[in-house]
Amino acid sequence: MVVDDSVVIRGLVGRWLAAEADIQVVAVAGNGAIAVRDVARANPEVVVLDIEMPEMDGLAALPEILRQVRQVRVLMSSTLTQAGAEVTLKALTLGAADYLTKPSSTREAGTVEAFRHELITKIRALGQAGRRRRRAPAASAVTALRPATSPLTRDTPRIACRAAGTQRPQVIAIGSSTGGPQALCSLLGPLARRLQQPILITQHMPATFTAILAQHLEKATGVAAAEGRDGEAIQGQRIYVAPGNHHMVVERQGAQRVIRLTQEPPENFCRPSVDPMMRSIVAAYGGAVLAVMLTGMGQDGLKGAQAIVEAGGTLIAQDEASSVVWGMPGAVATAGLCSAVLPLGEMGGAIERLSGGSFKAGESA
């Protein structure tokens, strides 16, 4: 279902989706009120929902759409502005699955093509994830923090888990993408103040959005949170978010570790990317690392997580049932790299037990 007040955008998106053999447009709507009226009858798997519309905007329509079609995944469509980012982050915390940033003009060929590719990729991934969940509604892979083998779903290979590392973590590294903002706030909200280690996060987002994500995390946790700054010394009990369009890596300088921002080429089609952050953390901290992989499309973070585990660090991942898309956590879980694969609601307790508290607040990491 495509919901947008622009006839041009509705027509463009409709033609793109109609050209894909595995995607069907079941309804279109020119504003949120029409979408709310028609969504139960159309029963879509995915709704592409514009934010700024007359009569009823996307933010007002979102909770009613989610109420009427319980399994639907909502993809918010927003402008790449601070106001658009603020509303989009709010929508994500209210239950939207992901977002798209619309091009400012349909005359910019490269930008429009990038938007088309992102739109189709995300619709396909969200639709597949929803169908997979409906086929296996009881799927919940809870694995103990010890070597074990646990079944996931009838469509997922069995997961072999390894023992946790023996070193107390000096840093916590988190990778996330689709569904990540709400997962981060849910996980860290009650947890971050109980941790002494610095928390480094790479979430796939553009620049305007990552600054606002950091603000949301600070508000949710009560812990200082901001985009990482180049050359900044890493401190305990702080949250560092990789800025959009930059890889955030860690460099060791004597007894200190500092943030470095780079614009090296994208990895896994992403910048920021989880892999360079995790590789650099291994170089700076050795095996004294606790890595966490949250919901997200693709396999970004797989190679970096492997480096952490090989160095003696510990990795835990979100399970399939609680993930919006089980791509990134599924990749590390099925590779046998995890010490636990847990529902989001159980991850905080595991992180707290594993972290052990190796720094005093404010001490240099």
TIVO-523214 format. One record per residue: residue in one letter; y, z, x of N, C-alpha, C in turn. Coordinates in steps of 0.02 Angstrom, whole numbers, plus 50000, padded with zeros to 5 digits. Example, Ala and Ser with C-alpha at 12.3 -4.5 7.8 and 13.67 -1.06 7.14 Angstrom:
// TIVO-523214
R   res    n.c2    n.c3    n.c1   ca.c2   ca.c3   ca.c1    c.c2    c.c3    c.c1
R     A   49716   50390   50660   49775   50390   50615   49835   50390   50660
R     S   49888   50354   50642   49947   50357   50684   50002   50394   50645
END
This chain:
// TIVO-523214
R   res    n.c2    n.c3    n.c1   ca.c2   ca.c3   ca.c1    c.c2    c.c3    c.c1
R     M   49941   50000   50043   50000   50000   50000   50062   50000   50045
R     V   50109   49954   50031   50170   49948   50070   50229   49970   50026
R     V   50267   50020   50050   50323   50046   50012   50386   50039   50054
R     D   50431   49995   50033   50493   49983   50071   50544   49952   50023
R     D   50607   49973   50027   50657   49945   49982   50681   49876   50003
R     S   50664   49854   50064   50684   49789   50088   50633   49735   50067
R     V   50657   49686   50028   50613   49631   50009   50589   49593   50070
R     V   50632   49586   50120   50614   49551   50182   50556   49586   50217
R     I   50563   49652   50225   50510   49690   50260   50445   49689   50220
R     R   50450   49698   50154   50389   49696   50113   50353   49629   50119
R     G   50392   49575   50118   50362   49509   50124   50332   49497   50192
R     L   50368   49518   50244   50344   49508   50313   50280   49547   50325
R     V   50281   49611   50307   50222   49653   50317   50164   49629   50274
R     G   50178   49608   50213   50125   49583   50170   50091   49522   50199
R     R   50130   49476   50227   50100   49415   50257   50059   49433   50318
R     W   50084   49478   50360   50046   49499   50419   49979   49528   50399
R     L   49980   49574   50351   49918   49608   50332   49870   49562   50296
R     A   49896   49516   50256   49853   49468   50221   49816   49423   50270
R     A   49844   49414   50329   49812   49371   50380   49754   49406   50416
R     E   49746   49471   50405   49693   49509   50438   49633   49513   50391
R     A   49576   49491   50413   49517   49487   50370   49493   49555   50345
R     D   49506   49608   50384   49480   49674   50366   49532   49719   50333
R     I   49591   49691   50314   49644   49730   50283   49664   49696   50218
R     Q   49671   49735   50164   49692   49708   50100   49751   49749   50074
R     V   49805   49715   50054   49862   49749   50023   49846   49758   49949
R     V   49839   49821   49927   49819   49835   49858   49880   49845   49812
R     A   49939   49858   49841   50000   49867   49801   50060   49866   49846
R     V   50118   49850   49817   50182   49856   49851   50230   49893   49805
R     A   50281   49925   49834   50330   49962   49795   50397   49959   49830
R     G   50450   49956   49789   50518   49951   49817   50552   50017   49827
R     N   50521   50072   49804   50548   50139   49819   50494   50191   49806
R     G   50510   50253   49823   50461   50306   49818   50438   50321   49748
R     A   50484   50314   49699   50466   50328   49629   50412   50280   49604
R     I   50419   50217   49621   50369   50167   49601   50303   50181   49637
R     A   50307   50200   49700   50246   50216   49738   50209   50275   49706
R     V   50245   50327   49689   50214   50385   49657   50183   50366   49591
R     R   50215   50322   49553   50189   50301   49488   50124   50261   49496
R     D   50120   50220   49548   50064   50172   49554   50009   50193   49602
R     V   50020   50244   49643   49973   50256   49699   49904   50277   49675
R     A   49898   50316   49623   49832   50337   49600   49792   50277   49574
R     R   49825   50232   49538   49791   50173   49512   49769   50127   49570
R     A   49813   50118   49620   49797   50074   49676   49745   50105   49723
R     N   49746   50172   49728   49698   50209   49769   49691   50180   49840
R     P   49746   50175   49877   49744   50146   49945   49713   50195   49996
R     E   49687   50167   50049   49665   50208   50105   49724   50227   50149
R     V   49773   50182   50156   49832   50193   50197   49894   50172   50158
R     V   49946   50212   50162   50011   50195   50134   50061   50189   50191
R     V   50095   50132   50196   50151   50123   50242   50214   50140   50203
R     L   50246   50196   50221   50299   50225   50180   50366   50226   50217
R     D   50413   50187   50192   50481   50188   50220   50513   50256   50205
R     I   50561   50275   50247   50594   50339   50237   50657   50332   50194
R     E   50701   50285   50212   50765   50278   50177   50759   50227   50121
R     M   50757   50253   50058   50751   50210   49999   50792   50240   49942
R     P   50815   50199   49895   50852   50225   49838   50804   50258   49787
R     E   50832   50297   49743   50798   50331   49687   50752   50386   49711
R     M   50705   50371   49754   50663   50423   49785   50646   50400   49855
R     D   50666   50440   49905   50653   50419   49974   50582   50438   49995
R     G   50563   50417   50055   50495   50428   50078   50476   50501   50086
R     L   50524   50542   50108   50509   50613   50118   50494   50647   50052
R     A   50530   50628   49999   50518   50657   49933   50453   50632   49903
R     A   50437   50569   49916   50376   50540   49888   50313   50564   49923
R     L   50318   50581   49987   50260   50597   50027   50214   50650   49996
R     P   50239   50710   49979   50192   50761   49953   50159   50741   49888
R     E   50193   50703   49846   50163   50681   49783   50108   50629   49795
R     I   50119   50585   49843   50067   50536   49861   50006   50572   49888
R     L   50016   50619   49931   49960   50657   49960   49924   50697   49906
R     R   49960   50721   49857   49929   50760   49803   49885   50716   49759
R     Q   49909   50655   49745   49873   50612   49699   49812   50578   49730
R     V   49816   50561   49794   49760   50527   49827   49742   50570   49889
R     R   49693   50612   49882   49681   50665   49931   49664   50639   50000
R     Q   49627   50585   50005   49604   50560   50070   49651   50510   50101
R     V   49708   50493   50069   49751   50440   50093   49784   50460   50159
R     R   49794   50411   50203   49831   50421   50265   49899   50388   50258
R     V   49952   50424   50269   50020   50398   50260   50051   50384   50328
R     L   50075   50323   50336   50107   50299   50397   50181   50291   50382
R     M   50222   50336   50409   50294   50335   50396   50326   50278   50436
R     S   50374   50245   50405   50410   50190   50438   50483   50210   50444
R     S   50507   50216   50507   50573   50245   50518   50612   50207   50571
R     T   50678   50217   50571   50721   50187   50622   50718   50230   50685
R     L   50732   50198   50742   50730   50233   50806   50799   50264   50819
R     T   50816   50313   50778   50879   50349   50784   50864   50424   50783
R     Q   50913   50464   50801   50901   50536   50799   50888   50560   50728
R     A   50927   50534   50680   50916   50553   50610   50847   50531   50587
R     G   50827   50470   50605   50761   50445   50586   50706   50487   50618
R     A   50716   50507   50681   50666   50548   50715   50660   50617   50683
R     E   50716   50647   50664   50715   50713   50632   50674   50711   50568
R     V   50687   50661   50525   50653   50656   50462   50579   50639   50473
R     T   50565   50596   50521   50496   50577   50535   50455   50638   50558
R     L   50484   50678   50603   50448   50738   50626   50435   50786   50568
R     K   50483   50791   50523   50473   50833   50464   50417   50806   50421
R     A   50415   50740   50413   50362   50708   50373   50294   50721   50405
R     L   50290   50719   50471   50227   50732   50505   50203   50803   50494
R     T   50249   50850   50493   50229   50920   50480   50209   50930   50407
R     L   50232   50885   50362   50214   50891   50291   50150   50854   50274
R     G   50119   50821   50322   50054   50791   50310   50049   50716   50322
R     A   50103   50682   50341   50097   50612   50360   50053   50607   50422
R     A   50014   50553   50425   49966   50546   50480   49999   50520   50544
R     D   50047   50474   50537   50077   50444   50595   50141   50409   50573
R     Y   50173   50374   50619   50236   50342   50604   50242   50276   50642
R     L   50287   50234   50618   50306   50171   50651   50381   50171   50658
R     T   50407   50141   50711   50479   50131   50717   50495   50058   50702
R     K   50534   50048   50650   50550   49980   50628   50601   49948   50675
R     P   50595   49882   50685   50646   49847   50725   50713   49846   50688
R     S   50767   49849   50726   50834   49849   50695   50851   49781   50666
R     S   50817   49729   50690   50830   49661   50665   50766   49620   50667
R     T   50755   49580   50616   50696   49537   50615   50706   49474   50657
R     R   50764   49468   50689   50778   49410   50732   50755   49421   50804
R     E   50738   49483   50821   50717   49499   50889   50642   49487   50895
R     A   50623   49429   50920   50553   49407   50918   50506   49457   50953
R     G   50524   49478   51014   50481   49523   51051   50473   49590   51016
R     T   50527   49617   50989   50525   49681   50954   50484   49676   50890
R     V   50493   49622   50854   50456   49612   50791   50382   49604   50805
R     E   50364   49569   50857   50293   49560   50874   50262   49627   50894
R     A   50299   49668   50931   50274   49734   50950   50263   49777   50888
R     F   50310   49773   50841   50303   49810   50778   50242   49786   50739
R     R   50232   49721   50735   50173   49694   50700   50109   49719   50731
R     H   50104   49717   50797   50044   49740   50832   50031   49814   50819
R     E   50084   49854   50824   50076   49926   50813   50056   49941   50741
R     L   50087   49906   50694   50072   49916   50623   49998   49902   50609
R     I   49974   49845   50631   49905   49826   50616   49856   49872   50652
R     T   49870   49889   50714   49826   49934   50752   49821   50002   50718
R     K   49877   50029   50696   49876   50096   50666   49844   50095   50596
R     I   49858   50045   50557   49827   50040   50491   49751   50036   50499
R     R   49728   49994   50545   49656   49985   50555   49624   50051   50578
R     A   49655   50085   50625   49627   50147   50651   49626   50202   50598
R     L   49680   50208   50559   49682   50259   50507   49632   50244   50451
R     G   49626   50180   50433   49577   50162   50382   49506   50176   50404
R     Q   49490   50158   50465   49422   50170   50491   49407   50245   50495
R     A   49456   50284   50517   49446   50356   50523   49435   50387   50454
R     G   49472   50364   50404   49463   50390   50337   49394   50373   50308
R     R   49372   50311   50318   49306   50291   50293   49251   50330   50328
R     R   49259   50341   50392   49209   50379   50430   49204   50450   50404
R     R   49261   50480   50389   49260   50548   50364   49228   50552   50295
R     R   49240   50502   50252   49210   50503   50185   49135   50494   50188
R     R   49111   50456   50238   49038   50448   50245   49004   50512   50269
R     A   49041   50554   50305   49012   50615   50332   49059   50673   50318
R     P   49067   50693   50254   49117   50743   50236   49107   50811   50267
R     A   49047   50827   50288   49035   50894   50316   49039   50894   50392
R     A   49060   50839   50422   49060   50834   50495   49106   50886   50526
R     S   49079   50929   50567   49119   50978   50603   49080   50999   50664
R     A   49101   50975   50722   49063   50987   50783   49090   51048   50818
R     V   49062   51105   50805   49083   51166   50838   49032   51181   50893
R     T   49053   51178   50954   49007   51189   51010   49030   51250   51049
R     A   48983   51288   51073   48998   51350   51107   49025   51338   51177
R     L   49058   51388   51204   49085   51383   51272   49030   51399   51322
R     R   48978   51360   51318   48921   51366   51364   48884   51299   51359
R     P   48840   51284   51407   48804   51221   51402   48765   51218   51336
R     A   48774   51165   51299   48741   51158   51234   48739   51085   51214
R     T   48698   51071   51165   48698   51004   51135   48703   51013   51060
R     S   48755   50984   51029   48766   50993   50958   48774   50926   50923
R     P   48746   50919   50863   48756   50857   50825   48826   50853   50797
R     L   48853   50794   50792   48918   50785   50760   48906   50755   50691
R     T   48910   50691   50684   48896   50659   50620   48839   50610   50631
R     R   48816   50583   50576   48761   50535   50582   48782   50472   50619
R     D   48849   50462   50625   48875   50402   50659   48897   50417   50730
R     T   48890   50479   50753   48917   50499   50817   48861   50523   50863
R     P   48860   50502   50927   48809   50526   50972   48811   50602   50980
R     R   48755   50631   50998   48755   50703   51012   48799   50718   51072
R     I   48828   50777   51071   48877   50797   51122   48845   50848   51169
R     A   48843   50832   51232   48820   50880   51283   48881   50916   51311
R     C   48882   50982   51305   48938   51022   51330   48919   51056   51396
R     R   48970   51067   51437   48959   51097   51503   48990   51166   51505
R     A   48971   51204   51555   49000   51271   51564   49074   51266   51581
R     A   49112   51316   51559   49183   51318   51576   49191   51331   51650
R     G   49248   51310   51678   49263   51323   51749   49268   51397   51763
R     T   49259   51415   51825   49259   51486   51844   49328   51512   51865
R     Q   49376   51467   51878   49442   51489   51899   49486   51504   51838
R     R   49528   51555   51845   49578   51567   51793   49629   51511   51794
R     P   49643   51482   51737   49692   51427   51736   49761   51452   51756
R     Q   49795   51412   51796   49866   51424   51813   49912   51380   51771
R     V   49883   51332   51735   49922   51286   51694   49879   51262   51637
R     I   49911   51246   51580   49876   51218   51523   49905   51148   51511
R     A   49863   51097   51509   49884   51028   51501   49857   51002   51435
R     I   49900   50974   51393   49880   50950   51327   49897   50876   51319
R     G   49849   50837   51296   49860   50767   51279   49850   50756   51204
R     S   49895   50716   51173   49889   50704   51101   49925   50639   51084
R     S   49907   50612   51025   49938   50550   51002   49941   50552   50925
R     T   49905   50508   50891   49909   50505   50818   49888   50572   50787
R     G   49932   50600   50747   49919   50666   50718   49938   50723   50763
R     G   49963   50707   50824   49977   50758   50873   50033   50806   50857
R     P   50090   50782   50832   50145   50830   50819   50126   50888   50774
R     Q   50092   50873   50718   50073   50928   50674   50018   50971   50705
R     A   49973   50939   50744   49920   50978   50777   49951   51024   50829
R     L   50000   51000   50867   50032   51041   50918   50067   51101   50887
R     C   50105   51090   50833   50140   51145   50801   50091   51196   50772
R     S   50037   51171   50741   49987   51215   50712   49951   51256   50765
R     L   49934   51224   50821   49897   51257   50874   49941   51307   50912
R     L   50000   51284   50934   50041   51324   50978   50085   51374   50942
R     G   50098   51364   50877   50141   51409   50840   50122   51482   50848
R     P   50060   51501   50832   50040   51571   50840   50015   51589   50909
R     L   50008   51539   50953   49973   51549   51017   50019   51555   51077
R     A   50071   51514   51081   50108   51504   51144   50136   51570   51172
R     R   50160   51614   51129   50190   51676   51154   50138   51723   51185
R     R   50075   51711   51172   50022   51752   51201   49995   51725   51267
R     L   50022   51667   51288   50000   51636   51350   50053   51645   51404
R     Q   50032   51658   51465   50079   51665   51521   50086   51600   51560
R     Q   50038   51556   51555   50040   51493   51593   50091   51445   51565
R     P   50118   51401   51607   50157   51345   51581   50112   51297   51542
R     I   50141   51266   51492   50105   51218   51450   50139   51150   51458
R     L   50101   51101   51483   50127   51033   51492   50095   50988   51440
R     I   50137   50950   51404   50113   50909   51348   50134   50837   51358
R     T   50086   50792   51352   50101   50721   51345   50080   50700   51275
R     Q   50130   50683   51234   50120   50658   51166   50149   50588   51164
R     H   50111   50540   51140   50134   50471   51137   50191   50465   51086
R     M   50252   50458   51111   50311   50453   51068   50368   50421   51107
R     P   50414   50386   51072   50473   50359   51106   50523   50415   51123
R     A   50573   50398   51163   50618   50447   51192   50654   50489   51140
R     T   50682   50459   51090   50719   50498   51040   50675   50550   51007
R     F   50612   50533   50998   50566   50577   50962   50542   50636   51005
R     T   50531   50626   51070   50504   50680   51110   50553   50738   51118
R     A   50617   50724   51121   50667   50778   51125   50665   50820   51062
R     I   50659   50788   51005   50657   50825   50941   50591   50861   50933
R     L   50536   50831   50958   50471   50866   50957   50476   50931   50996
R     A   50508   50930   51055   50516   50990   51094   50555   51043   51055
R     Q   50607   51023   51020   50646   51070   50979   50602   51101   50924
R     H   50561   51060   50892   50516   51085   50841   50467   51136   50870
R     L   50441   51121   50930   50393   51166   50961   50426   51233   50980
R     E   50487   51230   51004   50522   51293   51020   50533   51335   50958
R     K   50552   51302   50904   50562   51338   50841   50496   51367   50815
R     A   50442   51329   50821   50377   51350   50795   50346   51406   50836
R     T   50359   51407   50901   50325   51453   50946   50367   51513   50968
R     G   50433   51505   50969   50476   51557   50998   50475   51557   51074
R     V   50446   51504   51104   50443   51497   51176   50488   51439   51197
R     A   50522   51445   51253   50566   51392   51277   50527   51327   51285
R     A   50552   51275   51252   50519   51209   51254   50572   51155   51261
R     A   50558   51107   51305   50606   51052   51316   50569   50994   51349
R     E   50600   50935   51348   50575   50881   51388   50577   50901   51462
R     G   50527   50882   51500   50528   50895   51571   50585   50857   51605
R     R   50615   50889   51655   50670   50858   51693   50647   50845   51764
R     D   50666   50789   51792   50644   50771   51859   50668   50823   51909
R     G   50622   50849   51951   50639   50899   52001   50639   50970   51977
R     E   50626   50981   51913   50627   51048   51883   50566   51089   51906
R     A   50579   51150   51930   50524   51195   51949   50487   51219   51887
R     I   50421   51217   51889   50381   51237   51831   50376   51313   51829
R     Q   50391   51341   51771   50390   51413   51760   50337   51432   51709
R     G   50310   51492   51716   50262   51517   51667   50295   51529   51600
R     Q   50255   51529   51548   50276   51541   51479   50333   51494   51458
R     R   50326   51431   51474   50371   51378   51452   50330   51317   51431
R     I   50359   51277   51387   50327   51216   51364   50367   51156   51389
R     Y   50333   51109   51422   50364   51049   51449   50334   50988   51413
R     V   50376   50948   51382   50354   50888   51346   50374   50826   51386
R     A   50327   50782   51396   50342   50719   51432   50393   50679   51393
R     P   50449   50660   51424   50499   50620   51387   50473   50550   51372
R     G   50492   50524   51315   50473   50455   51297   50495   50406   51350
R     N   50452   50357   51363   50464   50303   51412   50460   50326   51484
R     H   50436   50387   51497   50425   50412   51565   50357   50445   51569
R     H   50322   50432   51624   50264   50474   51640   50290   50540   51668
R     M   50261   50596   51646   50277   50661   51674   50220   50683   51718
R     V   50234   50693   51783   50183   50713   51830   50206   50776   51867
R     V   50160   50807   51903   50175   50869   51939   50167   50857   52013
R     E   50213   50884   52052   50212   50878   52125   50215   50948   52155
R     R   50175   50959   52206   50176   51024   52239   50226   51022   52296
R     Q   50270   51072   52298   50319   51079   52352   50313   51150   52379
R     G   50274   51158   52432   50262   51225   52459   50224   51266   52408
R     A   50253   51325   52391   50221   51369   52342   50239   51349   52271
R     Q   50286   51303   52262   50308   51284   52196   50277   51219   52173
R     R   50274   51212   52107   50258   51148   52077   50319   51125   52037
R     V   50334   51061   52042   50393   51035   52008   50374   50974   51966
R     I   50414   50962   51915   50406   50903   51872   50435   50842   51907
R     R   50400   50787   51902   50426   50723   51922   50419   50674   51863
R     L   50472   50636   51851   50471   50585   51799   50470   50517   51833
R     T   50425   50474   51809   50421   50408   51839   50420   50355   51784
R     Q   50438   50295   51803   50431   50238   51758   50383   50187   51788
R     E   50330   50215   51817   50274   50172   51838   50247   50135   51777
R     P   50211   50080   51787   50188   50041   51730   50148   50084   51680
R     P   50150   50065   51616   50110   50101   51566   50036   50103   51585
R     E   50003   50157   51567   49931   50162   51574   49901   50169   51504
R     N   49847   50135   51492   49816   50134   51426   49867   50112   51373
R     F   49912   50067   51394   49965   50040   51351   50017   50093   51332
R     C   50019   50149   51368   50062   50205   51349   50108   50225   51407
R     R   50168   50243   51391   50214   50278   51436   50260   50320   51393
R     P   50250   50387   51392   50208   50426   51438   50133   50419   51423
R     S   50094   50430   51475   50022   50427   51470   49992   50493   51493
R     V   49937   50512   51462   49904   50575   51478   49871   50572   51547
R     D   49841   50515   51564   49804   50510   51627   49844   50528   51689
R     P   49904   50499   51700   49941   50518   51761   49961   50591   51762
R     M   49977   50620   51704   49993   50691   51703   49933   50732   51726
R     M   49874   50718   51700   49815   50758   51717   49794   50746   51789
R     R   49798   50685   51814   49781   50673   51884   49827   50713   51930
R     S   49891   50713   51916   49938   50748   51959   49929   50824   51955
R     I   49909   50848   51898   49897   50921   51891   49838   50942   51934
R     V   49787   50900   51938   49730   50916   51983   49754   50919   52055
R     A   49796   50871   52075   49822   50871   52144   49864   50932   52158
R     A   49899   50958   52108   49944   51014   52118   49911   51082   52109
R     Y   49861   51086   52065   49831   51151   52047   49756   51155   52064
R     G   49726   51101   52088   49654   51103   52099   49617   51113   52034
R     G   49568   51157   52034   49527   51169   51975   49553   51223   51930
R     A   49612   51251   51945   49639   51306   51904   49678   51277   51845
R     V   49644   51237   51805   49675   51200   51750   49633   51207   51687
R     L   49667   51218   51631   49635   51214   51565   49666   51154   51530
R     A   49626   51104   51516   49649   51043   51482   49626   51044   51409
R     V   49670   51018   51366   49657   51017   51294   49670   50946   51269
R     M   49621   50916   51234   49631   50850   51207   49632   50855   51131
R     L   49690   50835   51102   49699   50837   51030   49693   50767   51000
R     T   49696   50764   50936   49691   50703   50896   49732   50645   50924
R     G   49704   50585   50921   49741   50527   50946   49698   50465   50950
R     M   49729   50407   50945   49694   50343   50952   49681   50327   51025
R     G   49630   50287   51038   49617   50261   51104   49581   50310   51149
R     Q   49587   50298   51215   49550   50338   51264   49596   50365   51318
R     D   49661   50366   51307   49707   50393   51357   49688   50465   51372
R     G   49685   50482   51435   49666   50550   51456   49595   50557   51479
R     L   49553   50507   51465   49482   50512   51484   49474   50518   51559
R     K   49506   50474   51598   49498   50476   51670   49531   50538   51700
R     G   49588   50557   51674   49621   50617   51700   49580   50679   51685
R     A   49551   50682   51625   49508   50739   51607   49447   50743   51652
R     Q   49419   50685   51669   49362   50684   51714   49380   50712   51782
R     A   49440   50696   51806   49463   50723   51871   49471   50798   51867
R     I   49496   50824   51811   49504   50896   51803   49436   50931   51805
R     V   49389   50905   51767   49323   50936   51764   49288   50932   51831
R     E   49293   50875   51865   49261   50869   51931   49291   50916   51982
R     A   49354   50935   51973   49386   50983   52019   49369   51055   52002
R     G   49333   51066   51947   49314   51134   51927   49354   51162   51870
R     G   49397   51121   51840   49436   51144   51782   49396   51142   51718
R     T   49428   51163   51664   49395   51168   51599   49431   51123   51548
R     L   49392   51091   51506   49418   51047   51454   49389   51066   51387
R     I   49433   51070   51336   49409   51077   51268   49442   51023   51225
R     A   49410   51003   51170   49435   50948   51129   49431   50967   51056
R     Q   49475   50936   51017   49475   50944   50945   49416   50907   50915
R     D   49386   50935   50863   49328   50902   50833   49349   50846   50786
R     E   49300   50807   50765   49314   50748   50725   49341   50765   50655
R     A   49313   50817   50625   49331   50834   50556   49404   50854   50549
R     S   49433   50885   50600   49502   50908   50595   49551   50860   50628
R     S   49527   50806   50658   49570   50757   50691   49592   50703   50641
R     V   49654   50680   50647   49676   50623   50608   49638   50561   50631
R     V   49634   50551   50696   49595   50497   50726   49557   50528   50785
R     W   49491   50519   50786   49451   50550   50839   49439   50500   50895
R     G   49493   50475   50925   49488   50429   50979   49490   50464   51046
R     M   49547   50493   51063   49555   50527   51127   49508   50587   51134
R     P   49504   50633   51084   49456   50688   51092   49384   50664   51089
R     G   49371   50613   51050   49302   50586   51047   49280   50556   51112
R     A   49327   50524   51147   49310   50492   51211   49288   50544   51263
R     V   49324   50599   51268   49306   50650   51318   49244   50689   51295
R     A   49237   50698   51229   49179   50735   51204   49114   50697   51215
R     T   49114   50632   51198   49053   50593   51205   49038   50577   51278
R     A   49088   50585   51323   49075   50577   51394   49045   50639   51426
R     G   49037   50692   51387   49005   50754   51412   49051   50795   51456
R     L   49117   50790   51447   49165   50824   51490   49187   50892   51463
R     C   49172   50907   51400   49201   50965   51367   49158   51028   51374
R     S   49191   51084   51375   49157   51148   51369   49154   51171   51297
R     A   49195   51141   51254   49193   51155   51183   49225   51098   51145
R     V   49198   51083   51085   49228   51036   51039   49236   51074   50974
R     L   49299   51089   50955   49312   51139   50904   49360   51113   50850
R     P   49354   51141   50790   49406   51128   50739   49473   51154   50765
R     L   49527   51122   50743   49593   51141   50766   49606   51215   50755
R     G   49584   51242   50699   49596   51313   50684   49561   51361   50731
R     E   49510   51338   50768   49474   51382   50814   49494   51371   50886
R     M   49536   51322   50899   49553   51306   50969   49598   51359   51000
R     G   49643   51389   50961   49688   51439   50989   49652   51498   51018
R     G   49602   51523   50982   49563   51579   51007   49526   51562   51071
R     A   49499   51501   51074   49464   51480   51135   49512   51474   51194
R     I   49571   51446   51182   49621   51440   51236   49642   51508   51260
R     E   49652   51554   51214   49673   51622   51235   49619   51656   51276
R     R   49556   51648   51256   49502   51679   51295   49496   51647   51364
R     L   49502   51581   51367   49493   51546   51430   49552   51556   51477
R     S   49612   51564   51450   49672   51567   51493   49674   51631   51533
R     G   49654   51686   51505   49648   51749   51542   49714   51779   51564
R     G   49769   51741   51567   49833   51768   51587   49839   51778   51661
R     S   49861   51727   51698   49864   51732   51771   49934   51740   51798
R     F   49986   51738   51755   50054   51745   51778   50092   51796   51735
R     K   50143   51824   51763   50191   51862   51724   50245   51815   51699
R     A   50271   51830   51639   50322   51786   51610   50380   51777   51658
R     G   50401   51714   51666   50459   51699   51708   50441   51688   51781
R     E   50379   51704   51801   50359   51694   51870   50350   51619   51884
R     S   50367   51598   51944   50361   51527   51961   50288   51508   51963
R     A   50273   51449   51936   50203   51427   51933   50185   51394   51999
END
